[in-house]
Amino acid sequence: MDKPKLFQIGDVAKLFHLSVSSLRHYENVGLLTPEYIAPGTGYRYYSPRQFEALNTIRYLRALDMPLAEIADFLQNKDVDKIEEKLRHQKEVVMEKQRELRRIERMQAVVSTQTVNKWAADFMKELADVCRHNEAVRRKRLTSETVAAEIVGPYRRAKRRLLLFDYDGTLAPIRSRPEEAVPSHRLCELLRTLGTDAANRVVICSGRDSGTLEKWFGGLPVSLAAEHGAFYKDRGAWRCNIRPASWDPKLSALLEHFARKTPRSRIERKQTALAWHYREADSWLGQLRAQQLVNALMPLCARLNLHILQGDKVVEIKSPRFTKGSETLRLLRQERYDFILALGDDTTDDDMFAALPPRALSIKIGNASEHARYNMPEQSEVVPLLELLARDRGSFDPAGVKHAIRTTWNNLKKLVAGRRTEEYGQ
C-alpha cells in the first residue's frame, strides 16, 4: 500500500469538518470502511477516491437522512430512489422548520407571559371586577335615592316624560306572552299618571300594535309598538316603516329551529320576526338560540336586518327604528324638565342611550352601563309608580322621605318573604 497517497483519519476529519468519532461510527455501521488499517498501530487511512462518498454522506446527513438509507444509496447507486427519498426528506425538513417557527413563536409568548405578568393580569382583572361590582352597587336604588333623585324632582317638575317598557317592567315576564295581561292595579296607576296634565306617559314595547291597543287603548297614554316601528299619536296609529315581506329562506330557517326545539314558537309581527323559547328546556333553548344567531348572521347581513337577543327570544327586524329612535322622536316634539325611563331588556338600552344626561333611567333586573340606576326586582316597579301617582299637594321633603322609606321597607319585607317561601318549597 502506497501510504503517501493515503490520508490519516485525523486529517480526513479536518478536511470534511467531521469528528474522528463520527468516522469511526461510519466504519462500525459499515457505511464507510477505511482504505487501509495499519496492522501494528491500528491507524486508519482513507484514499482520495473515498472523498466523494464522504461528501455524499455529509450532504445527506445535513438533510437528516438516516444512515441506513445513505448506505443503501452508496451501495446501489439508484438515482430514482434517491430522488424520491430527497423529495420526502425535503418535506420532512420543511415540516421541522415549521415546527421550529411555532416553537419560536411560543417561546416569544412565554418569555413575556411570565409568572409575574400572569399574577399582575389576575390582580388587574380582580380590581376591574371589584370596580364593576362597586359601580353596580352604587346604581342600586335606595329609599334616599328615590326621595332625592326621583320623587322630589318629579313633584317640582312642570312637564314630565315617563317612558315605560312593558314585559319585565310594568308586568312580570310570563312563560306565555299572551298571559301577561296588565292588572287592574297597573291600569289604574297608568290612568292616574296619564290624567296629570304635566305628564306624558309612553309605553314603548316590542309588542304588536293590536295587543297594545287592546290592553291600553282606553287609557290616556301614548303607545309605541314593535320597538318604535308603530306609534299612536292623537288617537291614531302611525307607521314608521312599511310592513316587511320576509325572505323565504329566513322563514324556513326559523321554522327549522322551531321544529328542532320542542315548545318554542315563532311570532310574526308586521315589521319583525321573533323566535320565542321561554317554554323550552333552558339548556336546549340557550344552545339553539346561539346556533340560530350564528345561522342568521350571514343571511341578515345580506338582507340588512338586525338581530336582537332578548330575554328568551331572538328577534329579526329592520335596524331603521328602535326604542332609541322612538325616544328621539318624542324628545323632538316637546321640552321636558323631568324624564324617567324604565326597562329591563337589551332593547331598552337603545332608549337609555338616546336620553339626555339629566334624564333618570332605571334598568330592571341586571344593571346596565347605559342606565343611571338599577332596580333588581320587577316587583318594585308598581310601588314606585304609586309614589309618583300620589296627590302632589305641597311638597314636604321630610314627609316624602318618610313615606318612601316606609313603602320601601315594606316592599323589601314582601320580596324577602316570597323568596323564603320559594326556597322552602
C-alpha positions in Angstrom: 0.0 0.0 0.0 1.4 3.4 -1.1 0.9 5.4 2.1 1.9 8.8 0.6 -1.4 8.6 -1.4 -3.5 8.0 1.7 -4.7 10.3 4.4 -4.8 9.6 8.1 -8.2 9.6 9.9 -7.4 12.9 11.7 -6.5 14.7 8.5 -9.7 13.5 6.8 -11.8 14.6 9.8 -10.3 18.1 9.5 -10.8 18.2 5.7 -14.5 17.3 5.9 -15.3 19.1 9.2 -16.1 15.8 10.9 -15.1 14.4 14.2 -12.9 11.3 14.4 -15.6 9.5 16.4 -18.0 10.1 13.5 -15.7 8.5 11.0 -15.2 5.5 13.4 -19.0 5.3 13.8 -19.4 5.2 10.0 -16.9 2.3 10.0 -18.7 0.4 12.7 -22.0 0.5 10.9 -20.5 -0.4 7.6 -21.1 2.9 5.9 -17.5 3.8 5.1 -14.6 1.5 5.7 -11.0 2.9 5.8 -8.9 2.1 2.7 -6.1 0.8 5.0 -5.6 0.0 8.7 -2.0 -0.3 9.9 -1.5 -3.8 11.5 0.6 -2.7 14.4 -0.8 0.7 15.3 -4.4 0.4 14.0 -4.2 3.7 12.3 -6.9 4.3 9.8 -6.1 5.7 6.3 -8.5 6.9 3.6 -7.9 7.3 -0.1 -8.9 10.3 -2.3 -11.4 8.1 -4.1 -13.4 7.8 -0.8 -13.8 11.6 -0.6 -16.8 11.5 -3.0 -18.5 9.1 -0.7 -17.8 11.3 2.3 -19.2 14.3 0.6 -22.3 12.4 -0.2 -22.7 11.2 3.4 -22.2 14.8 4.7 -24.8 16.2 2.3 -27.4 13.5 3.0 -26.8 13.8 6.8 -27.3 17.6 6.5 -30.8 16.6 5.2 -31.3 14.4 8.2 -31.4 11.2 6.2 -30.9 8.0 8.3 -27.6 6.3 7.9 -29.2 3.0 6.7 -30.8 4.8 3.7 -27.5 6.5 2.9 -25.7 3.1 3.0 -28.4 1.7 0.6 -27.8 4.5 -1.8 -24.0 4.2 -1.7 -24.3 0.5 -2.4 -26.9 0.5 -5.2 -26.5 4.0 -6.7 -30.2 4.1 -7.6 -30.7 7.7 -8.7 -34.5 7.5 -9.0 -34.8 6.1 -5.5 -32.6 8.7 -4.0 -34.6 11.5 -5.8 -37.7 10.1 -4.2 -36.0 10.0 -0.8 -34.8 13.5 -1.2 -38.2 14.8 -2.0 -39.6 13.0 1.0 -36.7 14.3 3.1 -37.4 17.8 1.9 -41.0 17.6 3.2 -39.7 16.3 6.5 -37.2 19.2 6.8 -39.8 21.8 5.8 -42.2 20.4 8.5 -39.4 20.6 11.1 -38.8 24.2 10.0 -42.4 25.0 10.5 -42.3 23.3 13.9 -39.3 25.4 14.8 -41.1 28.6 13.8 -44.0 27.5 16.0 -41.7 26.9 18.9 -40.0 30.3 18.4 -43.4 32.0 18.4 -44.4 30.1 21.6 -41.1 31.0 23.1 -41.7 34.7 22.3 -45.1 34.5 24.1 -43.7 32.5 27.1 -40.8 34.9 27.5 -43.3 37.8 28.0 -46.1 35.9 29.8 -44.1 35.2 32.9 -45.5 34.3 36.3 -45.2 37.9 37.4 -47.1 39.1 34.3 -49.9 36.5 34.9 -50.1 37.5 38.5 -50.3 41.2 37.6 -53.0 40.4 35.0 -55.0 38.5 37.5 -54.8 41.3 40.1 -55.8 43.8 37.4 -58.9 41.8 36.4 -59.8 41.3 40.0 -59.6 45.0 40.6 -61.8 45.6 37.4 -64.4 43.2 38.8 -64.4 44.9 42.2 -64.8 48.3 40.5 -67.6 47.0 38.3 -69.4 45.5 41.4 -69.0 48.8 43.3 -70.4 50.7 40.3 -73.4 48.3 40.2 -73.9 48.6 43.9 -74.0 52.4 43.7 -76.6 52.2 40.9 -79.0 50.3 43.2 -82.0 52.4 44.1 -82.5 53.1 47.8 -85.3 55.0 49.6 -83.0 58.0 49.9 -82.2 57.9 46.2 -85.9 57.6 45.3 -86.8 60.6 47.5 -84.0 62.9 46.5 -83.5 62.0 42.8 -86.9 60.8 41.6 -89.9 61.8 43.7 -88.7 65.2 44.7 -87.8 66.4 41.2 -91.0 64.7 39.8 -93.2 66.8 42.1 -91.3 70.0 41.3 -91.4 69.5 37.5 -93.8 71.4 35.3 -93.6 69.0 32.3 -92.7 65.3 32.5 -92.0 62.4 30.1 -92.5 58.9 31.6 -91.2 56.1 29.3 -92.0 52.5 30.3 -91.2 49.2 28.7 -94.0 46.6 29.3 -92.9 42.9 29.6 -90.4 42.6 32.5 -91.0 46.2 33.6 -94.6 47.2 34.1 -95.6 43.5 34.2 -93.7 40.3 35.2 -92.4 38.0 32.4 -94.8 35.2 31.7 -94.0 31.8 30.1 -96.7 32.5 27.5 -96.6 36.2 26.3 -100.4 36.3 25.9 -100.8 35.7 29.6 -99.0 38.9 30.6 -102.3 40.9 30.8 -102.0 44.1 32.7 -103.6 44.0 36.2 -106.4 46.4 37.2 -104.0 48.0 39.7 -101.5 48.8 37.0 -104.1 50.2 34.6 -105.5 52.5 37.4 -101.9 53.7 38.1 -101.3 54.5 34.4 -104.7 56.3 34.3 -103.8 58.4 37.3 -100.4 59.3 35.9 -101.8 59.9 32.4 -104.5 62.3 33.5 -102.0 64.5 35.2 -101.7 67.4 32.8 -98.0 67.7 33.5 -97.3 64.1 32.4 -96.8 62.4 29.1 -96.9 58.7 29.7 -95.5 56.5 26.9 -95.4 52.6 26.8 -92.7 51.6 24.3 -92.8 47.9 23.8 -91.8 45.1 21.4 -95.4 44.0 21.4 -97.6 44.4 18.2 -99.9 47.4 17.9 -103.1 45.2 18.2 -102.1 43.9 21.6 -101.1 47.3 23.0 -104.4 48.8 21.7 -106.4 46.1 23.3 -104.8 46.5 26.7 -104.1 50.2 26.9 -106.1 51.9 24.1 -108.7 53.3 26.5 -106.0 54.9 28.8 -104.6 58.4 28.5 -101.2 57.2 27.5 -99.1 57.2 24.3 -98.1 53.8 22.7 -95.2 52.6 20.6 -95.3 49.1 19.2 -92.6 46.8 17.7 -89.8 48.8 19.1 -90.9 52.1 17.6 -92.0 50.8 14.1 -95.6 51.9 15.0 -96.7 54.7 17.4 -100.1 56.1 18.4 -100.4 59.8 18.1 -103.6 61.8 18.7 -105.7 58.6 18.9 -104.4 57.2 15.6 -101.8 54.6 14.9 -99.0 55.7 12.5 -96.3 53.6 10.8 -92.6 54.5 10.6 -91.8 51.7 8.2 -93.6 49.6 5.6 -94.6 46.1 6.8 -91.9 43.6 5.9 -92.0 41.0 3.2 -89.8 38.2 4.6 -87.3 36.3 2.6 -88.4 32.6 2.3 -85.0 31.4 3.5 -85.4 33.5 6.7 -88.8 32.0 7.4 -87.6 28.5 6.6 -84.7 28.8 9.0 -86.8 29.9 11.9 -89.3 27.1 11.2 -86.4 24.6 11.2 -85.3 25.8 14.6 -88.9 25.8 15.9 -89.2 22.1 14.9 -85.8 21.2 16.4 -86.7 22.9 19.8 -89.8 21.5 21.5 -92.1 24.1 23.0 -90.5 27.0 21.1 -92.6 29.1 18.7 -92.4 31.8 16.0 -94.2 35.2 16.4 -94.8 37.0 13.1 -95.2 40.8 13.5 -95.7 43.3 10.8 -92.1 44.5 10.9 -90.3 41.8 12.8 -90.0 38.0 13.2 -89.4 36.6 16.7 -88.4 33.1 17.9 -89.5 32.5 21.5 -88.0 29.7 23.6 -89.2 30.7 27.1 -91.2 27.4 27.5 -88.4 25.2 26.0 -85.8 23.4 28.1 -83.5 26.1 29.4 -80.2 24.4 28.3 -81.5 23.4 24.9 -83.1 26.8 24.3 -79.9 28.7 25.0 -77.9 26.3 22.8 -80.4 26.6 19.9 -80.6 30.4 20.3 -76.8 30.7 19.8 -77.0 28.3 16.9 -79.8 30.3 15.3 -78.0 33.6 15.7 -74.9 32.1 14.0 -77.0 30.8 11.2 -78.9 34.1 10.8 -75.8 36.4 10.7 -74.8 35.9 7.0 -78.4 36.0 5.9 -79.4 39.1 7.9 -76.2 40.8 6.8 -77.2 40.3 3.2 -80.8 41.5 3.8 -79.7 44.4 6.0 -81.6 43.2 9.0 -80.8 43.5 12.7 -80.7 40.5 15.1 -81.9 41.2 18.7 -81.2 38.7 21.5 -83.7 39.5 24.3 -85.0 37.6 27.3 -85.7 34.1 25.9 -86.3 35.5 22.4 -84.3 36.0 19.2 -85.9 38.8 17.0 -85.1 39.9 13.5 -86.1 43.4 12.4 -85.1 46.4 10.4 -82.3 48.5 12.0 -84.0 51.7 11.0 -86.3 52.0 14.0 -85.6 51.1 17.6 -86.8 52.3 21.1 -83.9 54.8 20.8 -85.4 56.3 17.6 -88.8 56.5 19.1 -87.3 58.3 22.2 -85.6 60.8 19.9 -88.9 61.4 18.1 -90.6 62.2 21.4 -87.8 64.5 22.6 -88.0 66.5 19.3 -91.7 67.2 19.9 -91.5 68.9 23.2 -89.2 70.0 26.0 -89.3 68.2 29.4 -87.8 69.2 32.7 -88.3 65.7 34.1 -87.7 62.5 32.2 -88.0 59.0 33.7 -87.4 55.8 31.7 -87.8 52.2 32.9 -86.8 49.0 31.0 -85.5 45.5 31.6 -84.2 44.2 28.2 -81.2 44.9 26.0 -83.6 46.6 23.6 -84.2 49.2 26.3 -80.5 50.2 26.2 -81.3 52.0 23.0 -83.9 54.0 24.8 -81.5 54.8 27.7 -78.7 55.8 25.3 -80.9 58.2 23.5 -81.9 60.1 26.6 -80.2 63.4 27.6 -77.7 63.2 30.5 -80.1 64.7 33.0 -82.7 62.0 32.4 -83.4 59.4 35.1 -83.1 55.9 33.6 -83.7 52.7 35.6 -82.7 49.2 34.4 -84.9 46.4 35.9 -83.1 43.2 36.8 -79.4 43.2 35.8 -77.6 46.6 35.8 -76.8 48.3 32.5 -74.0 50.7 31.7 -76.5 52.8 29.8 -78.8 53.3 32.8 -78.2 55.6 35.8 -79.9 53.3 38.3 -80.7 49.7 38.8 -83.8 48.1 40.3 -83.1 44.4 41.0 -86.8 43.2 41.2 -89.6 43.9 38.8 -92.0 43.8 41.8 -90.5 47.1 42.9 -91.8 49.0 39.8 -95.5 49.3 40.7 -94.8 50.6 44.3 -92.5 53.3 42.7 -95.3 54.3 40.3 -97.7 54.5 43.3 -95.3 57.0 44.9 -95.4 59.1 41.8 -99.2 58.8 41.4 -99.9 60.2 44.9 -101.6 63.6 45.1 -98.9 66.3 44.6 -100.2 68.7 47.2 -97.5 70.8 48.9 -94.0 69.4 48.6 -92.7 68.3 52.0 -89.2 66.7 51.7 -89.3 65.2 55.2 -92.7 63.7 54.7 -91.8 62.3 51.3 -88.7 60.7 52.6 -90.6 59.1 55.5 -93.4 57.8 53.2 -90.8 56.4 50.7 -88.7 54.8 53.4 -91.8 53.1 54.9 -93.0 51.9 51.5 -89.6 50.7 50.5 -89.0 48.7 53.7 -92.5 47.1 53.4 -91.7 46.2 49.8 -88.3 44.6 50.8 -90.1 42.5 53.5 -92.6 41.4 51.0 -90.0 40.3 48.5 -87.9 38.6 51.1 -91.0 36.7 52.4 -91.7 35.5 48.8 -88.1 34.3 48.4 -88.2 32.5 51.7 -91.4 30.7 50.6 -89.8 29.7 47.3 -86.7 28.3 49.0 -88.9 26.5 51.5 -90.7 24.8 48.6 
